[in-house]
Amino acid sequence: MPAPIKPQQVQLYMKTKQSGSSQDTAAAKAGISTRTARRIDSGTHRPQRGRPHDWKTREDPLDGLWELELEPMLEREPRLEATTLFETLQEDHPGQYDDKIRTVQRRTAKWKAAHGKPKEVMFKIQHHPGEMGQSDFTQLKGFSVTVQGETFHHILYHYRLSYSGWQYVQVIQGGESFIGLSQGLQNALSACGGVPKTHRTDSLSAAYRNTGGRNPQLTQLYSTLCDHYRMEPTRNNLGVSHENGGIERLPWLFQAAIMPGPVSSRQL
C-alpha cells in the first residue's frame, strides 16, 4: 500500500511548479508520482485521512491490573464503588498506585455504564386531599395476647389516608381474610366520614385471591366492594413494597408506640 501524500509534499510540488519547473521535475522533487501530480493539477486530489489507530498511545497507568484484578471484582459484584476498588489496589500494591484514584473512578464509571445493573429510579409521590386511602395487615411481634390463659390469634388491619395521615387500626381475629379486609375497610371509611378516590394495597391475598383462585387480577368480592363505595382499586407492583410506603412503615411506628424500649424495623 503506497504511503499517504502529506500536505507538505503537495505544497512543495505546487511551489516548485510555480517556479517554472515541469510537472515531472516538481513531482520528483516533492516525492510524489506523476499521476498524483496530474490529480493535483486537475483539482481531483483528496488528501488521504489517517486510519483510526487501535493501539495505545501511552502506557497503561494501572499496568494491566484493571483487567486482571479490578474488573473481575466488578463482574462478581457490580455494586462495588470506585473507592473500594482503589483501596483494594492500595492494599495489594502498597505505595505504587496512590495517585491513580481518578483513573480507577473513570474506568469504574465507564464499566458500569456498559455493564452495570441499572439503578432503580424512584419518583417522589405527590398526594392530594381525598385522593388515596391505603390498607394493609400486620402482625405485631415480640409479645403475645392471651384471653383467659388462651393465646388470642389475631392480626391488625391498618388504614391510612395518604394526604392527611389519618389512621385507623382494628383487631382482626384469625388471619388475613377478605372478611377482615371488608370489615376493617368499611369501619375505617365510616370513622373518617368519607371515601377516597382510590384504594391502594399491596398484593393482599384477602383482596386478590379471596375466591381461592390464582388469577392475579381483582377478584369479584373485592371488586364489588370497591364498586359499592365508588373507589378505584390500585396496588403496588409485586415485590416493590415502597410503592405502598405510606402504610408499610406504619406497623413499625405503631409497635414502637405501644412497646417500651427500642424496636428494630427488622422485626416487622
One Martini backbone bead per residue (centre of mass of N, CA, C, O) as a GRO file, in nm:
protein
  268
    1MET     BB    1   0.093   0.038   0.026
    2PRO     BB    2   0.091   0.354  -0.022
    3ALA     BB    3   0.189   0.637   0.088
    4PRO     BB    4   0.075   0.908   0.212
    5ILE     BB    5   0.006   1.229   0.127
    6LYS     BB    6   0.145   1.515   0.219
    7PRO     BB    7   0.093   1.850   0.249
    8GLN     BB    8   0.395   1.927   0.200
    9GLN     BB    9   0.413   1.798  -0.083
   10VAL     BB   10   0.203   1.968  -0.222
   11GLN     BB   11   0.336   2.242  -0.169
   12LEU     BB   12   0.606   2.177  -0.309
   13TYR     BB   13   0.495   2.120  -0.587
   14MET     BB   14   0.356   2.397  -0.638
   15LYS     BB   15   0.611   2.572  -0.597
   16THR     BB   16   0.782   2.439  -0.817
   17LYS     BB   17   0.587   2.486  -1.053
   18GLN     BB   18   0.578   2.805  -1.022
   19SER     BB   19   0.899   2.829  -1.086
   20GLY     BB   20   0.901   2.641  -1.383
   21SER     BB   21   0.866   2.358  -1.351
   22SER     BB   22   0.796   2.062  -1.427
   23GLN     BB   23   0.596   1.809  -1.347
   24ASP     BB   24   0.816   1.593  -1.309
   25THR     BB   25   1.011   1.763  -1.135
   26ALA     BB   26   0.813   1.841  -0.906
   27ALA     BB   27   0.740   1.551  -0.827
   28ALA     BB   28   1.026   1.454  -0.757
   29LYS     BB   29   1.082   1.672  -0.538
   30ALA     BB   30   0.812   1.581  -0.363
   31GLY     BB   31   0.768   1.260  -0.381
   32ILE     BB   32   0.580   1.206  -0.634
   33SER     BB   33   0.371   1.120  -0.866
   34THR     BB   34   0.251   1.198  -1.176
   35ARG     BB   35  -0.041   1.121  -1.116
   36THR     BB   36  -0.071   1.301  -0.867
   37ALA     BB   37  -0.003   1.563  -1.012
   38ARG     BB   38  -0.250   1.559  -1.201
   39ARG     BB   39  -0.461   1.574  -0.968
   40ILE     BB   40  -0.368   1.844  -0.859
   41ASP     BB   41  -0.413   2.009  -1.122
   42SER     BB   42  -0.730   1.913  -1.145
   43GLY     BB   43  -0.857   1.895  -0.836
   44THR     BB   44  -0.883   1.562  -0.742
   45HIS     BB   45  -0.727   1.573  -0.492
   46ARG     BB   46  -0.727   1.375  -0.183
   47PRO     BB   47  -0.650   1.365   0.117
   48GLN     BB   48  -0.536   1.124   0.324
   49ARG     BB   49  -0.668   0.976   0.586
   50GLY     BB   50  -0.620   0.867   0.879
   51ARG     BB   51  -0.623   0.590   1.051
   52PRO     BB   52  -0.763   0.438   1.302
   53HIS     BB   53  -0.630   0.351   1.591
   54ASP     BB   54  -0.558   0.034   1.801
   55TRP     BB   55  -0.346   0.173   1.978
   56LYS     BB   56  -0.151   0.275   2.222
   57THR     BB   57  -0.024   0.603   2.322
   58ARG     BB   58   0.009   0.486   2.618
   59GLU     BB   59   0.061   0.384   2.915
   60ASP     BB   60  -0.064   0.195   3.158
   61PRO     BB   61  -0.128   0.314   3.478
   62LEU     BB   62  -0.214  -0.003   3.583
   63ASP     BB   63  -0.061  -0.242   3.442
   64GLY     BB   64  -0.331  -0.434   3.392
   65LEU     BB   65  -0.506  -0.448   3.668
   66TRP     BB   66  -0.791  -0.409   3.571
   67GLU     BB   67  -0.824  -0.685   3.416
   68LEU     BB   68  -0.705  -0.878   3.649
   69GLU     BB   69  -0.862  -0.745   3.924
   70LEU     BB   70  -1.100  -0.528   3.908
   71GLU     BB   71  -1.306  -0.630   3.696
   72PRO     BB   72  -1.374  -0.905   3.836
   73MET     BB   73  -1.504  -0.769   4.082
   74LEU     BB   74  -1.739  -0.636   3.925
   75GLU     BB   75  -1.858  -0.897   3.805
   76ARG     BB   76  -1.933  -1.012   4.090
   77GLU     BB   77  -1.983  -0.689   4.202
   78PRO     BB   78  -2.145  -0.413   4.073
   79ARG     BB   79  -2.170  -0.233   4.353
   80LEU     BB   80  -1.903  -0.141   4.346
   81GLU     BB   81  -1.684   0.105   4.423
   82ALA     BB   82  -1.413   0.292   4.344
   83THR     BB   83  -1.300   0.315   4.631
   84THR     BB   84  -1.276   0.011   4.685
   85LEU     BB   85  -1.085  -0.054   4.451
   86PHE     BB   86  -0.858   0.140   4.537
   87GLU     BB   87  -0.804   0.017   4.818
   88THR     BB   88  -0.725  -0.261   4.709
   89LEU     BB   89  -0.486  -0.162   4.543
   90GLN     BB   90  -0.326  -0.052   4.788
   91GLU     BB   91  -0.307  -0.319   4.949
   92ASP     BB   92  -0.169  -0.497   4.713
   93HIS     BB   93   0.003  -0.207   4.622
   94PRO     BB   94   0.206  -0.045   4.793
   95GLY     BB   95   0.277   0.283   4.671
   96GLN     BB   96   0.204   0.258   4.342
   97TYR     BB   97  -0.129   0.387   4.322
   98ASP     BB   98  -0.206   0.661   4.485
   99ASP     BB   99  -0.255   0.847   4.197
  100LYS     BB  100  -0.520   0.655   4.063
  101ILE     BB  101  -0.817   0.739   4.131
  102ARG     BB  102  -0.922   0.862   3.860
  103THR     BB  103  -0.882   0.612   3.689
  104VAL     BB  104  -1.074   0.429   3.849
  105GLN     BB  105  -1.327   0.604   3.822
  106ARG     BB  106  -1.349   0.606   3.511
  107ARG     BB  107  -1.359   0.295   3.468
  108THR     BB  108  -1.603   0.239   3.646
  109ALA     BB  109  -1.806   0.420   3.499
  110LYS     BB  110  -1.773   0.281   3.221
  111TRP     BB  111  -1.852  -0.005   3.309
  112LYS     BB  112  -2.138   0.059   3.426
  113ALA     BB  113  -2.255   0.176   3.163
  114ALA     BB  114  -2.219  -0.114   3.012
  115HIS     BB  115  -2.276  -0.343   3.275
  116GLY     BB  116  -2.436  -0.234   3.483
  117LYS     BB  117  -2.687  -0.211   3.693
  118PRO     BB  118  -2.959  -0.050   3.698
  119LYS     BB  119  -3.098   0.195   3.859
  120GLU     BB  120  -3.338   0.269   4.066
  121VAL     BB  121  -3.628   0.456   4.007
  122MET     BB  122  -3.752   0.736   4.194
  123PHE     BB  123  -4.057   0.902   4.270
  124LYS     BB  124  -4.214   1.156   4.391
  125ILE     BB  125  -4.505   1.165   4.579
  126GLN     BB  126  -4.814   1.335   4.521
  127HIS     BB  127  -5.056   1.428   4.739
  128HIS     BB  128  -5.416   1.449   4.772
  129PRO     BB  129  -5.706   1.532   4.872
  130GLY     BB  130  -5.904   1.242   4.859
  131GLU     BB  131  -5.735   1.026   4.682
  132MET     BB  132  -5.598   0.824   4.915
  133GLY     BB  133  -5.617   0.491   5.040
  134GLN     BB  134  -5.471   0.257   5.285
  135SER     BB  135  -5.399  -0.099   5.309
  136ASP     BB  136  -5.317  -0.330   5.588
  137PHE     BB  137  -5.140  -0.597   5.733
  138THR     BB  138  -5.044  -0.697   6.076
  139GLN     BB  139  -4.787  -0.847   6.295
  140LEU     BB  140  -4.708  -0.835   6.609
  141LYS     BB  141  -4.397  -0.852   6.770
  142GLY     BB  142  -4.275  -0.970   7.101
  143PHE     BB  143  -4.576  -1.059   7.171
  144SER     BB  144  -4.867  -1.170   7.355
  145VAL     BB  145  -5.216  -1.272   7.352
  146THR     BB  146  -5.451  -1.332   7.615
  147VAL     BB  147  -5.754  -1.535   7.694
  148GLN     BB  148  -5.785  -1.701   7.963
  149GLY     BB  149  -5.488  -1.832   7.879
  150GLU     BB  150  -5.538  -1.793   7.576
  151THR     BB  151  -5.444  -1.761   7.269
  152PHE     BB  152  -5.471  -1.473   7.059
  153HIS     BB  153  -5.552  -1.482   6.732
  154HIS     BB  154  -5.406  -1.211   6.542
  155ILE     BB  155  -5.457  -0.905   6.362
  156LEU     BB  156  -5.392  -0.598   6.187
  157TYR     BB  157  -5.580  -0.340   6.068
  158HIS     BB  158  -5.468  -0.083   5.828
  159TYR     BB  159  -5.544   0.268   5.789
  160ARG     BB  160  -5.473   0.536   5.539
  161LEU     BB  161  -5.431   0.870   5.467
  162SER     BB  162  -5.204   1.009   5.255
  163TYR     BB  163  -5.228   1.317   5.315
  164SER     BB  164  -5.306   1.342   5.639
  165GLY     BB  165  -5.257   1.055   5.813
  166TRP     BB  166  -5.498   0.917   5.880
  167GLN     BB  167  -5.603   0.659   6.122
  168TYR     BB  168  -5.677   0.294   6.132
  169VAL     BB  169  -5.740   0.037   6.384
  170GLN     BB  170  -5.794  -0.329   6.374
  171VAL     BB  171  -5.896  -0.613   6.515
  172ILE     BB  172  -5.826  -0.945   6.380
  173GLN     BB  173  -5.945  -1.247   6.383
  174GLY     BB  174  -5.690  -1.424   6.293
  175GLY     BB  175  -5.641  -1.383   5.963
  176GLU     BB  176  -5.617  -1.319   5.650
  177SER     BB  177  -5.912  -1.167   5.498
  178PHE     BB  178  -6.187  -1.051   5.345
  179ILE     BB  179  -6.354  -0.995   5.594
  180GLY     BB  180  -6.141  -0.824   5.737
  181LEU     BB  181  -6.114  -0.614   5.513
  182SER     BB  182  -6.409  -0.526   5.495
  183GLN     BB  183  -6.450  -0.439   5.788
  184GLY     BB  184  -6.212  -0.243   5.817
  185LEU     BB  185  -6.274  -0.054   5.578
  186GLN     BB  186  -6.567   0.027   5.653
  187ASN     BB  187  -6.495   0.140   5.935
  188ALA     BB  188  -6.294   0.353   5.834
  189LEU     BB  189  -6.490   0.514   5.653
  190SER     BB  190  -6.684   0.582   5.881
  191ALA     BB  191  -6.479   0.728   6.073
  192CYS     BB  192  -6.385   0.952   5.849
  193GLY     BB  193  -6.639   1.040   5.656
  194GLY     BB  194  -6.513   0.898   5.386
  195VAL     BB  195  -6.408   0.866   5.035
  196PRO     BB  196  -6.180   0.777   4.830
  197LYS     BB  197  -6.077   0.745   4.508
  198THR     BB  198  -5.851   0.546   4.613
  199HIS     BB  199  -5.729   0.200   4.671
  200ARG     BB  200  -5.439   0.087   4.844
  201THR     BB  201  -5.234  -0.205   4.792
  202ASP     BB  202  -5.106  -0.481   4.806
  203SER     BB  203  -5.091  -0.834   4.753
  204LEU     BB  204  -5.358  -0.922   4.882
  205SER     BB  205  -5.525  -1.212   4.939
  206ALA     BB  206  -5.796  -1.081   5.034
  207ALA     BB  207  -5.825  -0.930   4.745
  208TYR     BB  208  -5.683  -1.141   4.506
  209ARG     BB  209  -5.782  -1.450   4.658
  210ASN     BB  210  -6.093  -1.488   4.773
  211THR     BB  211  -6.176  -1.749   4.573
  212GLY     BB  212  -5.901  -1.944   4.547
  213GLY     BB  213  -5.748  -1.844   4.322
  214ARG     BB  214  -5.470  -1.742   4.071
  215ASN     BB  215  -5.568  -1.471   3.989
  216PRO     BB  216  -5.417  -1.150   3.972
  217GLN     BB  217  -5.674  -1.031   3.958
  218LEU     BB  218  -5.948  -0.907   4.045
  219THR     BB  219  -6.180  -0.998   4.252
  220GLN     BB  220  -6.513  -0.996   4.298
  221LEU     BB  221  -6.545  -0.901   4.593
  222TYR     BB  222  -6.352  -0.659   4.588
  223SER     BB  223  -6.475  -0.517   4.345
  224THR     BB  224  -6.756  -0.477   4.470
  225LEU     BB  225  -6.668  -0.307   4.710
  226CYS     BB  226  -6.546  -0.070   4.545
  227ASP     BB  227  -6.799  -0.008   4.379
  228HIS     BB  228  -6.983   0.072   4.614
  229TYR     BB  229  -6.768   0.322   4.689
  230ARG     BB  230  -6.626   0.437   4.433
  231MET     BB  231  -6.348   0.287   4.407
  232GLU     BB  232  -6.016   0.266   4.302
  233PRO     BB  233  -5.827  -0.008   4.254
  234THR     BB  234  -5.493  -0.046   4.387
  235ARG     BB  235  -5.141  -0.148   4.329
  236ASN     BB  236  -4.848  -0.260   4.378
  237ASN     BB  237  -4.581  -0.400   4.282
  238LEU     BB  238  -4.427  -0.679   4.287
  239GLY     BB  239  -4.186  -0.638   4.542
  240VAL     BB  240  -4.280  -0.310   4.586
  241SER     BB  241  -4.337  -0.170   4.883
  242HIS     BB  242  -4.265   0.142   4.854
  243GLU     BB  243  -4.535   0.211   4.695
  244ASN     BB  244  -4.669   0.156   5.005
  245GLY     BB  245  -4.510   0.334   5.225
  246GLY     BB  246  -4.730   0.491   5.394
  247ILE     BB  247  -4.800   0.189   5.543
  248GLU     BB  248  -4.554  -0.005   5.582
  249ARG     BB  249  -4.425   0.171   5.837
  250LEU     BB  250  -4.654   0.181   6.059
  251PRO     BB  251  -4.618  -0.076   6.232
  252TRP     BB  252  -4.356   0.022   6.362
  253LEU     BB  253  -4.472   0.278   6.494
  254PHE     BB  254  -4.693   0.135   6.656
  255GLN     BB  255  -4.505  -0.053   6.820
  256ALA     BB  256  -4.329   0.176   6.942
  257ALA     BB  257  -4.576   0.302   7.106
  258ILE     BB  258  -4.658   0.019   7.280
  259MET     BB  259  -4.348  -0.038   7.321
  260PRO     BB  260  -4.084  -0.064   7.506
  261GLY     BB  261  -3.826   0.044   7.368
  262PRO     BB  262  -3.646  -0.058   7.118
  263VAL     BB  263  -3.728  -0.090   6.760
  264SER     BB  264  -3.687  -0.293   6.496
  265SER     BB  265  -3.765  -0.310   6.159
  266ARG     BB  266  -3.685  -0.624   6.137
  267GLN     BB  267  -3.935  -0.740   6.302
  268LEU     BB  268  -4.162  -0.676   6.055
   0.00000   0.00000   0.00000
